[in-house]
Amino acid sequence: MIDVTIAGGGPTGLMLAGELRLAGVRVVVLERLTERAVQSRGRGLHTRSVEIMAQRGLLDRFLAVSEKFQVGGLFGGIVKPWPDGMDTAHPYGLATPQQLTEQLLEERALELGTEIRRGCELVGLGQDDDGVTVDLADGTHLRSRYLVGCDGGRSTVRKMLGVGFPGQPATVETLLGDMEATEDPATIAAVVEEVRKTQLRFGAMPDVDGNAGVYRIVVPADGVAEDRTAAPTLDDFKRQLRAVAGTDFGVHSPRSMSRFSDATRQAERYRVGRVLLAGDAAHIHPPTGGQGLNLGVQDAFNLGWKLAAAVHGRAPEGLLDSYHDERHPVGAAVLDNTRAQITLLGTDPGPTALRELLTKLMDFGEVNRYITEMITAVGVRYDVGEGHDLLGRRMPDVALKRGRLYELMHDGRGLLLDRTGRLSTAGWTDRVGHVVDDGEEPDVPAVLLRPDGHVAWVGDDQHDLLAHLPRWFGPASD
């Protein structure tokens, strides 16, 4: 029997596959598409996702094909300088086309032994106490211990589970496409500058993804399409460009064309028995702030080690349920902030006045830092109990005498970072590394880090440590 079937081979599914394989779990990824999608979608990694790649030794691969950016805020069209004092060793984002993100994550998953089946569509599922059976479009079946639906906003897995997907329906829609233009670049830039004084849901970014002469066009649609599964046409783009900007820029030869709306919805539950949901299958929202791809990758990073522990039969009670408990509030917060951003992007007097006010407020460093940490997810804190202020937060990539912290986390295990030299992880050494380092950071005696880098314990007492190790890593080995 396969350990885990993953429905969906986008960034979320591929990140999860890599995490599971790192823990020795047998994984099969089912992807409906025969080839990797090329349309305009997520285009970069925010700071927390950059940290995640560093934690797993993948950052150099992304740096080789990406450009760093440092823009604070990124909130509702408001752009500010990068704030001072962010608690990270990686104070930047990476502009990476989603095709490259998927390519790098797929290469990693394959290197670790993941089986990826393209052109393979899930059309049915059933579960019992021992596992999950999925029905495939070609009439075959697949049996596994667990199934994770990473199959997008119209998730087949979620629908077949009967999980509610409440939220707000679309009220506005935006067209997004990559295409060439015959108009002079200087003229296009001047028109965009003028239109964006009042319409922030408009843009024409040149040479997108390094393709000379190709523009990424963003323009408000004329209402909400009845059939949102149907891609817009080139004529749709031309018509809306003329309506909004007075010219269609002579756009032609589209590379990709799609639409997105301001709809926000979230699955009521992220787990039903042996089936779980992650990424867009669990939540949809507008792309404002560029959070969607990152939110899915971070879902996978939270889920992977917990699901691996369940597969191996050493997950403590409640560990797998903590995936929903921790990630559902994070997803809900992203839905809220994207709703706020869509309001700020409005052209009516109220949203305009609100945007002007927030623009002034973000000149205050604390406000800019708060919003930037929210968008980049470095401010996420999980509820792991009361105590030290570090509990539940992710540990930054601090400098140690022997290098940097994240270099010690490539194996996907937990880690005890011990400045005392008196503590022990005996009984859990197969799941928790132990590093004695008396460097300057962190300024605590010792921290126990979960495989996702979040702090599970702070202290210097061995008995107290022994009370916390089983909560996150299961019973001690004989």
C-alpha positions in Angstrom: 0.0 0.0 0.0 1.2 3.5 -0.8 1.6 5.7 2.3 0.3 9.0 0.9 -1.5 10.0 -2.3 -1.3 13.7 -3.2 -3.9 15.0 -5.6 -2.4 18.0 -7.4 1.2 18.6 -8.6 1.4 22.4 -8.1 3.7 24.1 -5.6 1.7 22.9 -2.5 1.6 19.2 -3.6 5.2 19.2 -4.7 6.4 20.8 -1.5 4.4 18.3 0.5 5.8 15.4 -1.5 9.4 16.5 -0.8 8.7 16.9 2.9 7.1 13.4 3.2 9.9 11.8 1.2 12.5 13.4 3.4 10.8 11.5 6.3 10.9 8.2 4.4 7.2 8.2 3.4 6.2 6.6 0.1 4.4 9.2 -2.0 2.5 9.3 -5.3 1.5 12.6 -6.8 -1.4 12.6 -9.2 -1.5 15.6 -11.6 -4.3 16.0 -14.1 -2.2 18.1 -16.5 0.2 16.3 -18.8 2.6 19.3 -18.8 3.4 22.0 -16.3 1.1 25.0 -16.7 2.5 28.2 -18.1 -0.2 30.8 -17.4 0.4 33.8 -15.2 0.0 32.9 -11.6 2.1 33.1 -8.4 5.3 35.0 -9.2 7.4 34.9 -6.1 8.4 33.8 -2.6 7.9 36.0 0.4 10.4 36.0 3.2 8.9 33.1 5.2 8.9 30.9 2.1 12.5 32.0 1.4 13.3 30.9 4.9 11.6 27.5 4.3 13.8 26.9 1.2 16.8 27.8 3.3 15.7 25.3 6.0 15.6 22.5 3.4 18.8 23.4 1.5 16.9 24.6 -1.5 17.6 28.4 -1.4 20.6 28.3 -3.6 18.5 26.8 -6.4 16.0 29.6 -6.2 18.6 32.3 -5.9 20.2 31.1 -9.2 17.0 31.7 -11.1 15.3 34.6 -9.2 15.7 38.3 -8.5 15.6 39.6 -4.9 13.2 42.3 -4.1 12.7 44.5 -1.0 9.4 46.3 -1.0 7.7 46.9 2.3 4.0 46.9 2.8 2.9 45.4 -0.6 -0.6 46.2 0.8 -3.5 47.4 -1.3 -1.3 49.0 -3.9 0.7 50.9 -1.2 4.5 50.5 -1.7 6.9 51.6 1.0 10.7 51.0 1.6 11.6 47.8 3.3 11.1 48.3 7.1 14.0 48.2 9.5 14.3 45.7 12.2 12.6 42.7 10.7 13.6 39.6 12.6 15.0 37.6 9.8 18.4 36.8 8.2 16.7 36.8 4.8 15.1 40.3 4.5 13.9 40.0 1.0 11.5 38.2 -1.4 12.3 36.4 -4.6 10.7 37.1 -7.9 10.3 33.6 -9.3 7.8 32.6 -12.1 5.6 29.9 -10.8 6.7 27.6 -13.6 10.3 27.7 -12.2 9.1 27.3 -8.6 7.2 24.1 -9.7 10.2 22.9 -11.7 12.6 23.3 -8.7 10.2 21.7 -6.3 9.5 18.8 -8.7 13.2 18.2 -9.2 13.6 18.0 -5.5 10.7 15.7 -5.0 12.0 13.4 -7.8 15.5 13.4 -6.3 14.0 12.2 -3.0 12.1 9.4 -4.8 8.6 10.8 -5.3 6.5 9.1 -8.0 4.7 11.7 -10.1 1.9 10.6 -12.5 1.0 13.2 -15.0 -2.2 13.1 -17.0 -3.8 11.3 -14.1 -7.1 12.6 -12.8 -8.9 11.7 -9.6 -12.6 11.3 -10.0 -13.7 9.5 -6.9 -12.6 8.5 -3.4 -13.7 6.5 -0.4 -12.1 5.9 3.0 -12.2 3.4 5.8 -10.3 2.8 9.1 -7.3 1.5 7.2 -6.9 3.9 4.3 -8.2 5.7 1.3 -9.1 4.4 -2.2 -9.1 6.8 -5.1 -10.8 6.2 -8.4 -8.9 7.5 -11.5 -10.4 8.7 -14.8 -8.8 5.8 -16.7 -10.9 3.3 -14.6 -8.0 2.2 -12.3 -7.9 2.6 -8.5 -5.2 3.5 -6.0 -5.0 2.6 -2.4 -3.0 4.6 0.3 -3.0 5.2 4.0 -3.8 8.9 3.5 -4.9 11.3 0.8 -4.1 15.0 0.6 -6.1 17.2 -1.8 -3.8 19.9 -3.2 -6.0 20.2 -6.3 -6.8 23.8 -6.4 -9.8 26.1 -5.6 -12.2 23.8 -7.5 -10.9 20.9 -5.6 -12.5 17.5 -6.5 -11.2 16.1 -3.2 -12.9 18.8 -1.1 -16.2 18.4 -3.0 -16.2 14.6 -2.7 -15.6 15.0 1.1 -18.6 17.2 1.3 -16.6 19.8 3.2 -18.3 23.2 3.3 -16.5 26.1 1.5 -18.2 29.2 2.9 -17.2 32.8 2.1 -17.9 35.7 -0.1 -18.7 35.4 -3.8 -17.0 37.5 -6.5 -18.1 41.1 -6.8 -15.3 42.3 -9.2 -13.1 40.5 -11.7 -9.7 41.3 -13.2 -8.1 40.1 -16.4 -4.5 38.9 -16.3 -2.4 38.0 -19.3 1.0 37.9 -20.9 1.2 39.2 -24.5 3.1 41.3 -26.9 2.3 44.9 -27.8 3.0 47.1 -30.8 2.7 50.4 -29.0 5.9 52.3 -28.1 7.2 51.2 -24.7 7.5 54.8 -23.5 3.9 55.5 -24.5 2.7 52.4 -22.6 4.7 53.5 -19.5 3.2 57.0 -19.6 -0.4 55.7 -20.0 0.1 53.2 -17.2 1.4 55.9 -14.9 -1.5 58.2 -15.6 -4.2 55.5 -15.3 -2.8 54.1 -12.0 -3.4 57.5 -10.4 -7.0 56.4 -10.0 -7.2 52.7 -11.0 -4.7 50.5 -9.1 -6.2 47.3 -10.7 -4.4 48.2 -13.9 -0.9 47.7 -15.1 1.4 46.7 -18.0 4.7 45.3 -16.8 7.3 44.9 -19.6 9.7 42.1 -20.4 7.9 39.8 -17.9 10.0 36.8 -16.7 12.8 38.0 -18.9 10.8 37.7 -22.2 11.7 40.8 -24.2 8.7 42.6 -25.6 6.2 40.6 -23.6 3.9 42.6 -21.2 2.0 41.3 -18.2 -1.4 43.1 -18.6 -3.7 43.6 -15.7 -7.0 45.3 -16.3 -10.5 45.3 -14.7 -13.0 43.1 -16.3 -16.5 44.2 -17.3 -18.4 42.6 -14.5 -18.1 39.0 -13.3 -18.1 36.2 -15.9 -21.0 33.7 -15.5 -18.6 30.9 -16.4 -15.4 31.6 -14.6 -13.8 28.4 -15.9 -13.7 29.9 -19.4 -10.5 31.9 -20.1 -10.9 35.4 -21.4 -10.1 36.2 -25.1 -7.7 38.6 -26.7 -10.7 40.7 -27.7 -11.8 40.8 -24.1 -8.4 42.3 -23.2 -8.5 44.8 -26.1 -12.0 45.9 -25.2 -11.2 46.5 -21.5 -7.9 48.2 -22.2 -9.7 50.7 -24.5 -12.4 51.2 -21.8 -10.0 51.8 -19.0 -6.9 53.3 -20.7 -8.3 54.6 -24.0 -6.0 52.4 -26.0 -5.4 48.7 -26.4 -1.6 49.1 -26.8 -1.8 47.0 -30.0 -1.7 43.8 -27.9 -1.3 40.6 -29.8 0.3 37.1 -29.6 -0.9 36.2 -26.1 1.2 33.7 -24.1 -1.4 33.2 -21.4 -4.8 34.7 -20.4 -6.7 34.2 -17.2 -9.0 36.0 -14.8 -9.2 36.3 -11.1 -11.9 37.7 -8.8 -12.2 39.0 -5.2 -14.0 35.9 -4.0 -12.8 34.6 -0.7 -13.7 31.1 0.6 -12.2 28.7 3.2 -12.8 25.0 3.9 -14.6 24.5 7.2 -12.3 21.6 8.0 -8.8 20.8 6.7 -9.1 17.1 7.8 -11.7 14.5 7.5 -10.4 11.2 8.7 -7.6 10.1 6.5 -8.1 12.9 3.9 -6.6 16.4 4.3 -6.7 19.6 2.3 -3.9 22.1 1.6 -3.3 25.1 -0.6 -6.1 26.5 -2.7 -8.2 23.4 -2.0 -8.5 24.7 1.5 -8.7 28.5 0.8 -9.1 30.9 -2.1 -8.7 34.7 -2.1 -7.6 37.5 -4.4 -3.9 37.6 -5.3 -3.4 41.0 -3.7 -0.1 40.9 -1.7 1.1 37.8 -3.6 0.2 35.5 -0.8 -1.5 32.5 -2.4 1.4 30.4 -3.5 3.2 31.1 -0.3 0.3 30.2 1.9 0.0 26.8 0.1 3.8 26.1 0.5 3.6 27.0 4.1 0.5 24.7 4.6 2.6 21.9 3.2 5.5 22.7 5.4 3.3 22.5 8.5 1.6 19.3 7.4 4.5 17.3 6.1 6.2 16.3 9.3 3.0 15.7 11.1 1.6 13.4 8.4 4.9 11.5 8.2 4.7 10.9 12.0 1.2 9.5 11.5 2.3 7.2 8.7 5.1 5.9 10.8 2.8 5.3 13.7 4.5 7.6 16.2 2.3 10.7 16.0 1.2 11.8 19.5 -2.5 12.3 20.1 -3.7 15.4 18.4 -0.6 16.1 16.3 -2.3 15.6 12.9 -5.4 17.6 14.0 -3.0 20.4 15.0 -2.5 21.0 11.2 -6.1 22.3 11.0 -5.8 24.1 14.4 -2.7 26.0 13.3 -3.2 26.6 9.6 -7.0 27.4 9.5 -6.5 30.7 11.5 -3.6 31.6 9.3 -5.7 31.1 6.2 -8.6 33.0 7.7 -6.2 36.0 8.4 -5.0 36.0 4.8 -8.6 36.1 3.5 -9.3 39.0 5.8 -6.2 41.0 4.7 -7.0 40.4 1.0 -10.5 41.6 1.5 -9.1 44.7 3.1 -6.7 45.2 0.2 -9.5 44.9 -2.4 -11.4 47.6 -0.6 -8.3 49.8 -0.7 -8.0 49.3 -4.4 -11.5 50.7 -5.0 -12.0 53.9 -6.9 -14.8 55.4 -4.9 -14.2 58.3 -2.5 -14.3 56.2 0.6 -11.6 53.6 -0.4 -9.5 56.5 -1.9 -9.6 58.4 1.4 -8.8 55.2 3.3 -5.8 54.4 1.1 -4.5 57.9 1.6 -4.7 57.6 5.3 -3.1 54.2 5.4 -0.3 55.4 3.1 0.5 58.1 5.7 0.3 55.6 8.6 2.7 53.3 6.9 5.4 56.0 7.1 5.6 55.0 10.7 8.2 52.2 11.0 6.1 50.0 13.4 3.1 50.1 11.1 5.2 49.3 8.0 6.9 46.5 9.8 3.7 45.0 11.1 2.0 44.9 7.7 5.2 43.6 6.0 5.5 40.8 8.5 1.8 40.0 8.0 2.1 39.8 4.2 5.5 37.9 4.3 4.2 35.5 7.1 7.2 36.0 9.4 4.8 37.2 12.0 2.9 33.9 12.2 2.8 32.4 15.6 1.1 29.1 16.5 -0.6 28.4 19.9 1.7 25.9 21.5 0.9 26.9 25.1 1.8 29.7 27.5 5.3 30.7 28.5 8.3 32.3 26.8 7.6 34.9 24.1 9.5 32.7 21.6 7.0 29.8 21.9 5.1 29.2 18.7 7.2 31.6 16.6 9.5 30.4 13.9 13.2 30.7 14.8 15.1 33.0 12.5 18.2 31.7 10.7 20.5 32.8 13.6 24.3 32.8 13.4 26.0 30.0 15.4 29.6 29.3 16.0 29.4 26.4 13.6 27.5 28.2 10.9 23.9 29.2 10.5 20.9 27.5 12.1 19.0 26.6 9.0 22.0 24.6 7.7 21.3 22.2 10.5 17.7 21.6 9.5 18.1 20.2 6.0 17.2 16.7 7.2 13.7 17.7 8.2 14.0 16.5 11.8 13.4 18.5 15.0 16.3 20.2 16.7 17.4 20.9 20.2 19.7 24.0 20.1 21.4 23.8 23.5 23.6 26.5 24.9 24.0 24.8 28.3 25.6 21.5 27.2 23.7 19.8 29.9 20.6 18.6 28.1 19.9 15.3 26.2 17.4 14.1 23.6 18.2 10.4 24.3 15.3 8.3 23.2 14.4 10.7 20.4 17.7 10.9 18.5 16.1 9.4 15.4 13.7 12.3 15.2 15.4 15.2 17.0 18.9 16.5 16.4 21.0 17.9 19.3 23.4 20.7 18.8 25.4 22.2 21.6 26.5 25.8 20.6 27.2 28.6 23.0 27.0 31.4 20.5 25.3 34.7 21.2 21.9 33.7 19.7 19.3 32.9 20.6 19.4 34.6 24.0 17.9 31.7 25.9 19.5 28.5 27.5 18.0 26.1 24.9 15.2 25.8 22.4 13.4 22.8 21.0 12.5 23.4 17.4 9.8 21.4 15.5 10.8 20.2 12.0 9.1 23.3 10.6 11.4 25.6 12.7 8.7 26.8 15.1 9.7 26.9 18.8 8.1 24.1 20.9 10.0 24.6 24.2 12.3 27.0 25.8 14.3 26.3 29.0 17.2 24.6 30.7 15.6 21.8 32.7 16.0 18.3 31.5 12.8 17.0 33.2 10.8 19.8 31.6 12.3 19.0 28.2 11.3 15.3 28.7 7.7 16.4 29.3 7.6 18.3 26.0 9.4 15.9 23.6 6.6 13.3 23.5 4.0 16.0 22.8 5.6 16.8 19.4 7.7 13.7 18.6 5.8 10.8 20.1 7.1 8.3 22.6 10.8 7.6 23.1 12.4 4.8 21.2 13.4 1.7 23.2 
